[in-house]
Amino acid sequence: MNLQFIASVTLALALLTGCQAGRRSAAQASAGAAGVQVYHLRGKVVSIDAAHGILLVDSEAIPGFMAAMTMPYQLKNPGVAATLHPGDEITADLLVTKSSEDTMQLEHIAVAAQAKPK
């Protein structure tokens, strides 16, 4: 599992370097001044690694950034993991920092539909 996670993160960062930014809102423009791009993400929580503050999300395509895919995302506020469950449908802001160490973090996570109990 650990090697799979590392491989997924490495793949995500490789994809990030080849993606282009889409249209920007006023909030994105101010974040862009700090070297951060903001994208809107919609998807379903696949799994949660609360200890590391990471969500595995099956997300829809993010126009101007990347195709639909399942990948891990770092939480800007790791405490949010305790409020989420696999199967929850979420929306969030995806913060993408372009620097020598590209990073992607989720913040402003909202549950659009809770997972159905099994």
C-alpha positions, 0 to 999 in steps of 0.5 A, a space after each residue: 500500500 505504501 509503495 502504491 501511495 508513493 507511486 500515485 503521488 509521483 504520477 500526480 505530480 508528473 501529470 501536474 507539470 504537463 497541465 495548463 491553467 484554465 480561466 481564473 476568478 478574482 479569488 484565483 487571481 489573488 491566489 495566483 499572485 502567491 503562486 497558487 492556482 485554485 480549481 473547483 473539484 467534484 468527486 467521491 471519497 474512495 478512502 481516507 488516511 486520517 493519520 497523514 491527512 490524505 483523501 483518495 478521491 475519484 474526481 470529475 474532470 477539472 476543466 483546464 487542469 486535468 481529466 477525471 481520475 482517482 488520486 490522493 489529495 493532501 488536506 490543507 486542514 487534516 482535521 477535516 478527515 474525521 468528518 468524511 466517509 468513503 462514498 461521500 460526494 464532495 466539492 472542494 477547492 484544489 490549491 495547486 502550488 507551482 514551485 520547485 516542489 509542486 503541491 496540491 491541497 484540498 480546502 473548503 471541503 463540502 459534502 454534497 451527498 453523504 455515503 449511504 450506510 451499508 
